[in-house]
């Protein structure tokens, strides 16, 4: 009788080894399995210049709201070519593609990204970096367009500099950078110049431009300028 009880215990390690190693690891580590059941991320195995990712910061830790549930301390990056969120397995280089349909928002370091389509706002699907959120809001969007072009060189023609540029490689990812203004009524407008925002608050335009000049923000990069302008017109500071 004792032998019959001991035998199943002896077989447990063998049964565990027969399971998928990654699944077993995640189960033992307490990771929520449904989040890791996405498809394997696209493998860009050919040679190319530029990057299909949002930027070159690499995977960063942040929080994620996925299908209404919040997950903490996830390792993530953005495929800006497909506008999909990439999630890296813990202690692994394996990456899952979460797509974008069920992603509500996420953070990467100090930056916050939102899925405006999930909020019912009529914009292209994908992710938008928060520049300013208030009564009206401003978001930044980066897309990477794949192209084959023999005439482009590494002098900013792809929208950014590639420190690993390969001569003789003509497949590349072009960056498209835009900003979106979401009015209080939820209407979204794409823009790329200061004049657009200046026209949204004509009664405060002169005061705002003077304030930005006095604080040196008139020379800031475009996203910081937008943030400073909106802070002034909505809060006076």
C-alpha positions, 0 to 999 in steps of 0.5 A: 500500500505504501509503495502505491502511495509513493509511486505517484509522488515519484512520477510528479517531476516527470509529469512536470517536465513533460509540460511546456517549459515556458508555461510551467515557469510562468505558472510557478512564478505566478504570472497571469497566463492569458496575457502571454497567450498572444501570438509570437512577435513578428521576426524582422529577420532580413537586413534593414536600416532604421528600426520598426520600433517606436524608438531605440530605448528598448524594452522598458518596465511599466504598467499595462491595462489590458482588457480592463485589467491592470498588470504591474512591472511588465517589460514592453516595447512598441512595434510602430510599423504595425502599431502593436504592443510587444510584451517580453516574457520574464527572464527571457528574450521571447516576445509576445505580440499583444496587438492593440485591440484590447490594450487600454493604456500602458506606461514605459518609464515616465511616458504614458501611452493610450489607445484612443480608439478604445475611448471612442475617439475617431483616430487611426488604430494604434497608440498615442503618447500623452503630451498633455491631458486636460479639458482638451488634450494633445498626443504624439504619434509615431509610425514607421513605414517600410520602404525600399529606396536606393536614393535615401542616405543616413542624413535624417531622410528617414526622419531620424538618424540610425547609428547602425546604418548599413551601406548597400541596404535599401530596405528601411523604416521611414518615420512619420511623426504627428500630433493629435489635438482632441477637443473637449467634445472628443473631436480629434485633429492631426497637426504638425505646426504651432499655428494650429494650437495657437488658433485653438485659444485665440483670446489667450494666444498673445499672453501664451506666446509671451509666457513661453518666450519668457520661460524659454519654452519657445525654443523647446522641442515640439511636444514640450512646447505643446505641453507648455502652451496647453498648461498656460491656456488651461491653467495660466501657468 
